[in-house]
Amino acid sequence: MYKNIFLSFVLASITGTSTYAQKKTPAGQPEKRPNIILFMVDDMGWQDTSLPFWTRKTRYNEAYETPNMERLARKGMMFTQAYACNISSATRCSLITGVNNARHRVTNWTLERDKTTDRTSSTLELPDWNYNGVSQVEGINNTFVGTSFVELLRQNGYHTIHCGKAHFGAIDTPGENPMHWGFEVNIAGHAAGGLATYLSERNYGHTRDGKPFSLMAIPGLENYWGTGIFATEALTLEAIKALDKAKKYNQPFYLYMSHYAIHIPVDKDDRFFGKYVRKGLTDKEAAYASLIEGMDKSLGDLMDWLEQNGEADNTVVIFMSDNGGLASEPAWRDGELHTQNFPLNSGKGSLYEGGVREPMIVSWPGVVKQGSKCDKYLMIEDFYPTLLEIAEVKEYKTTQPLDGISFVPLLTGTGDPSRNRALVWNFPNIWGNDGPGINLDCSIRKDDWKLVYYYETGEKELFNVPADIGEKNDVAVQYPDIVKRLSKELGAYLRSTDAQRPIFKNTGKPCPWPDEI
């Protein structure tokens, strides 16, 4: 049984459950712990916002309008080097378990039980990864089992609400249902990692008689069918209803506002579409921009609710995305292919910065300095211990080892957990799209340096990320000692987590680890 670094062994052994130490007010009344809203956007790139996460604004920052992201940033801290995985399932499984994707082995996207989503290779046999996702219980093959931080929050007095995309487990596995993860309320969450359509005119993916015409049909929004209400808005309205109910419970709440936006299809949100056409964007670009602004309006609506209900000063709001913006073939045939996340290289599916670096903001009134910025890096699995620390859940047991490290010291300015720390990604898979840095690779980021290793070819690339944010200058030849050092650390980490790698079909031998070549 693995225990959190803060765990008291004796207490855990006696109680067998998670506990928290509740603070008291001067009058001796229990002090209310903070509410938490994790606002997760799907496929949102680092540049899909008017808020610049770089040292200067880009043309994308000038094109898009996200006033509520700007509003949240004024209230809190922007993170310029927040990382997720390159694919949605990997990120969301790391979030819910606190485990690196090399360890949980959900390295590509999941959907149907016992079905891989990999494209095939003529030269490589791809690993038998965990295409059934993650679960809190044993019993399903190709599944990683872990304790959910949401369940720990629930056990410790939090009312837990899920709204939107789940994508934790494949269809007909325990992991598909958010309520199996400790959520007391589930709004529209199921196994799918995308949506059939944002349009109520198409019943969000259902026929007139109520049958889904796609595995990506959004469940649970029947009351909005045919109303003209965009899916992003419908989810927001349902989330606010859940918050109205939560307000009556006199409990702290955790809301996972997990939007399907801005995932394809790029349906236009008519509330905002015309404005972007008038700004000179193509119809496709304007539709994409309208998805972004619709998502931003949702953020603003939730912030408005907090203020109107007296909860703004006691709520932590975290904004994050699950992977880089879509910039691959054939997603963007018109426009500049692979450059939608400029100055970052590539996008979703890639281990280059465009695929894994995310826009992140944290507001924590009275704790996080308003209008501040943090340039230290962190990883998606770090959310697990961080959210539990924010909620003052101090002793807990998990069935899995935790790879995440709390970033509360970054929020409070009391430490730097990123110092001398390595971040690791593993993608021994072949995704559906192509582009730079996509497919059959693994990577390590440590301090300023980032190494990318390609399993099939043995090629290694080295980048100094702060000096070359676009990863245009491979300096592996100039710095062989750094390549060797990072290769050794990456190889050791992959072995220690029992990570997977492809096998050459002609020899039956596995591709070398990065430190073997």
N, C-alpha and C positions, 0 to 999 in steps of 0.2 A: 504494500500500500504506500503510495507516494504521498508526501505531505508538503504543503506550502512552506516556503522558507520562514514564514512568520509563525508556523505552527508550534504550539506547545504540545509536546508528545504526551505528557501526562494527561492534560485536559482532553485531548482528542481520544485517548484510549478510554477514558472514563465515560465521556458523553457519547462518542460514536457519531456525533452530528456536528454541524457547523454552529458556531456561536458568535455573538458580538458583545462588546462591552458598551453599554449605552451610557452616554454622558448625561449629566443633570444640569438644569438651569440653576441660577442662584436661589430660586424659590423651591428647589428640590424636585421640580417636575422633569420628566424625561425630555431631553432635547431631541427635537425631530431631526432625523438624518436626512441628507439631501435627496430630493428626487433626482432621477437621472433620465435624460433623453439621449439616446444614441441615434442620430439622424444619418442613416447610411444610404448613399446614392449608388446606383448601379451603373458601372462603366463610365464614370465621370473622370475625365482627364484633368490633369494639373492645370490646364489652361482653359477649361470650360467654364470660365467665370470672369467677371469684371474685376475681381479681387486678385491682384498680382502676388503670386507666391515666389516670384523671382525678384531680382534686384531692380527690375524695371517692368513697365507695362509692355505687353506685346499686342500685335494686331488682334489677337483673339480676345484679350482683355478689353480692348476697345470695342469689339463687335458685340460681345455678350453683355447682358444686364442682369446682375444678381445683387440687388440692393440689400437683401436680407442677409446674405453672406457678409457683406460689408458691415452691416449693422451688428451681426454676431461678433465679427472681428474687433469692432470697437469696444465690445463688452468683454473681450477675452484675449486669448493667445492664438496666433497663427503658427502652425508648424510647417516649415518649408521642406523638411525631409522626412515626411511620414510615409512609410512603406506598407504595401499589402502584397499579396501574391499576384501573379500575372493572369490568373483565371479566377472567376467568381467562386466556384465551389471550394477551391483550395483556401481562399481567404475566409469564407464563411465558416468552414470547418476549423480553421485555426482560431477564429474569433471565439467560437462556442466552446472549444476544448482547451485553449491556451497552448496549443502544440504546433510546432513548426511543420510545414507541409511535407518535409522529407520524412518526418516520423509518422504522421497520420496517413500518408500515402494516398490522399485524395488529391491527386496531382493534375487531373483534367476535370472537365465538367461532367456532372452526374445528371441522370434523368430516369431511365428505365432500369428496373431491377435486373441484375446479372447481364447487363449489356454495356460493353465499352463504347465510348464515344470517339476513340482514336481513329484517325485515318491509318491505313496500312502502309507498310514499307516493304519494298522488294529485297532489301538488304538486312533489315533488323527485325528481330522478334521483340515486340514491346512488352514491358513488364506487366504482370497481372496485378495492376494497381487496385485501390479500393473504390471501384466504380459504383458501389452501393452506398458510399458516403460514410457518415459517422452516426453513432447511436449511443444512448446511455445504457443499453443492455446488450448482453451477449446473444448469440443465436443466429446471426446472419453472416454469411460468408462475405469476403471482400468488404469488410466494414471495420472502421476503427472505433473502439469503445472508449468513451471518456465521460467524466462528470461535467455537467454544464454549470457555468457560473450563474446562469439564470436560476437554476434549481437552488443553488446556494443562496441567492438573493431571496427567493421565495421562502425558503426555510427560515430565513432571518427577518421576516416581517415585511418584505417588499411585495406590493401588488404588481404583477408582471404582465405586460401587454405587448403582443406582437402585432404589427400592422405592415402588410406588404409581402415582399419577397422573403422566402425562407431559404430553400436550396441547401439544406443540410444533409438530406438523405434521398435515395432514389424512391420511385413509386413502389408502394407496397412493402416498404421497410419501416421500422419504428422511427427512424430519423426523419421521415418526411413531414411529420406532424409537429409543429412548434410546441403544442401542448405536452408532447413527450419530453420536451427539454426544460420544462418548468414554467412555461408561459401559462398563465391562468386565462388569458384572452388571446384568441387567434383570429385576426382579421385578414383573410385572403392569402394566407401563407400555405404553400404546399411544396411538392417536390420540384416543380419547374424552376428553371433559372432565368426565364424570360417571360414574355407575354405575347399572346397572339395579336392583340391590338389594344390601343388605348381608347378606342372609340366605343361609346355607349351605343351608337347606331348599329354596331355589330355585336352588341351584348358582351363586349370584352372577350370574344372568342366562342360564343355560343349561338346555336341556331335559334329560330323563333320558338321552337318547342322546348328549348332549354338544354339541348344536348351540346356538349363541347365539340367543336369541330377541330380542335387542336389540343395536344397535351399541354400547351402553353396557355390555355384559357384560364382567366383569373376567376377563382371561385369566390362565392360569398358576397358578390356585389349586385345581386339580382334587383334590388330596389332602385338601382341607378340605370338599368337597361333602358335604352331608348330615350333617356332624359336630356341628352346633349352634354352631359357632364363628363369631362375627360377623366381617365382613370386616376391620374395623379391627384386631382381634386376630390374624387370620390373617396380615395383612401384617406385623405386628410380630414374630410368630414367625419369619416368613421373613427379616426383616431381621436378627434375632438370629443365625439360622443363617449368614447372609452375614458377620456380624461375627466369629463363631467361626472361620470360614475365613480372614477377613482377618487375624485375630490371628496366624495361623501364618506369614504372608508376610513379617513383619519389614519392612513398608512402612507409611508413614502412609496412612490411608484417608480417603476422602471419601464419606460416606453422605448421599444425598439422600432423606430419609424424607418422601415426598410423599403424604400421606394423601388418600384420596377423601373421608373425613369432613371437614367436616360437611355436605357437599353433599346436596341432596335425592336420593332420597326420604327422608322422615323416618321411617325404620324404627326401631322401638324396640330398644334394646340391653337385653335382659332382665337383665343384670347390674346395671343401675343404674336402670331404668325405675320400679320400684315405689317406690323411695325418694322420687322426685320427685312421684309421685302423692300419697304420704303428706304431702308438704310443701305440697300444695294446688294444684299446677299442673294444668292440663287435660291430657288424654291426649296431645294434640299437643305441648304445651309440655314435658311430661315426656319424651316420645320425643326431642325436640330436645335437652333437657338430657342425656339418656342418651348421645346421640351425642358431645356435648362431653366428658363425663366418660370415655367410652371412649377418645377421642383423648388425653385427659390421662393415662390409665393407660399408653398406649403410650409417651408421653414418659418417664414414670417408669420403665417397664421398660428403656428404653434407658439411662437414667441409672444404673439398678441394674447393668446389664451393664458399663458403664464402671468403676464402683466395684469390682465383683467381679473384673474382669480387669486391674486396675491401670492403667487408661487414663484415669481421670477427671482427673488432674492435667495430662494432655497432650492434652486434647481440647477444642476450641472447639465449643460448642453454640449454635446460632442458631435461635430460634423466630420464625416469621413466618406470615402469611396472604396469600393471593393477591388478595383483594378484600374489600369490606365484606360484612357479613352480609345474607342475603336478607331483604328487608323490603318487597317490591313486590307489587302485585296481579298474578296471583291467588294468590300463594304463601301469604299470610296473610289469608285471608278472615275467620277468627275472630281475635279479639284486636285490638289497636290497630294498624291498618295504617300502615306506613311508620315506626313508632317503635321497632322492635326494636333499634336501635342508639343509643337515647337515652343521653346528650344530643345525640348527633350526628344530623344530618338525613338521612333517607332511607337507602339501602343499596345493595347490589350493582346495578351498571349506572349508578349516579348519579355525577356529578362533585362533588356535595356531599360533605362530610366522611364521612358514613355509608357512602359507596360506596368510598372510597379510603384512609381512615385505618385502620391495622392494629395489632393487638397484637404487639409485638416485644420479645424478650429475647435478650441475648447473655451467655454465660458463657465466660470465657477465663482460667482459673486463672493467677494470678501476673501478669496484665496488667490485666484489668478489675477495678475496685474492687467488692467484694462489696456487695450491697444498695444499689447506686447507681441513679440515675435520670438520663436525658438528655432534655431538652426541646427539643433542636435537631431540625430536620427533615432527612429523607433520603428517597431514592426507590429503587424496586426495581432500577433499572439500576445503582445504586451497589454492589450485591452483587458484581458481576463483578470490578472491580478490587480490592475489599476482600478477597474470598476468595483471590485470587492473592497479594495482599500478605501475608495471614496465612500462606499456604503458602510464602512467601519465593521466589516466582517473580517475578524482578525484571526480566527482559528478555524481551519476547515481541512477536510480530507478529500482527496481526489483519487480516482482509480488510475489516472495517467500521470506521468511526470509532466511538470509544467515547464515549457521552454520560455514563456513570456516573463518579462521583467517589468515591474510597475514603473510607470513614468510619472508618478506623483511628484518625485523630486524635481522633475522638469517643470511641472505646473507651479510648484511652490518656490522654485529657485534655490532649493537646498541641496542639490546634487546633480550629478551627470551620469546616469546609468549607461549611457552610450559610449563612454570613454573606454577605448581599447576593446570594444565589443564587436563581434562579427555577426552579420546578418547573412542568412543562407536561404537560397531558393533551389528547388529541384524540379525539373520538368523533363522527365525521360519519356515524353509523350509526343504525339503529332496532333496538333489542334486542327480545327476545321479550316482556318485561314492561314495565309502565308505573309511573311514580311521579315524585316531585319530583327534578328535576335529571337525569332519564334521557332520552337520545336527542338527537342533532343538536346537540351543543354542544362547546365546548372551554374550557379553563380555565388560569389561571396563578396560582401562589402565590409571593409574594415577600415576605420578612420577615413582617410581621403581616397583609398584605393578600392577598385572594384575589378574582380577577375571573372570573366565569362569563359566557360569551358564547354566545348561541343563534343558530345559522346561519340558520334560516328566518325568524325574526322580527326579528333584529338587536338583540334585547333584551340588555342588559348588567346584571349584578348585581355589587355590590361588598360584601365582608364583611371586617370586622376579626376574624380568626379567634380570637385569644386573648381578645378582649373579648366575642365572640359565637360561642361554639363550636358552637351549634346553627344558625348561619346563618339566623337569624330576621329580622334587621334589615338590609335592603338599603339601603346608604348611598351608592349611586351618585350620587344627586342632590346630596347634601351635599359630595361630594369629586370634582368633575369633573376636576380636575387629575390625581388619582391614577388615575381611570378612563382618561384619555387616555394617561398614561404606561404603564400596564400593557397597554392595548390595543396601543400601538405595539410594546412588547417582545414581546407574544404574537404579533402579526402577523409581526414580523420573524423570530421563531424558526420559526414554521410554514412560512414561505417558505424559510428556510435549510435546513430538513430535507426539503423537497419534500413537505410534508404534503398531505393531500387534503381536499376540501370538497364538499358537494353542489352540484347544479346545478338551477336553477329550470326546470321543464318548459315553462312557458309562454313563456319568453324564450330558453332555451338558454344563459343566462349563469350563471356560478358564483355562489354566495352570497358576499357580500363578506367579506373578511378582517376581523378585529375592528378594525383601525385604518383601515378604509375607510368606517366608518359612525359 
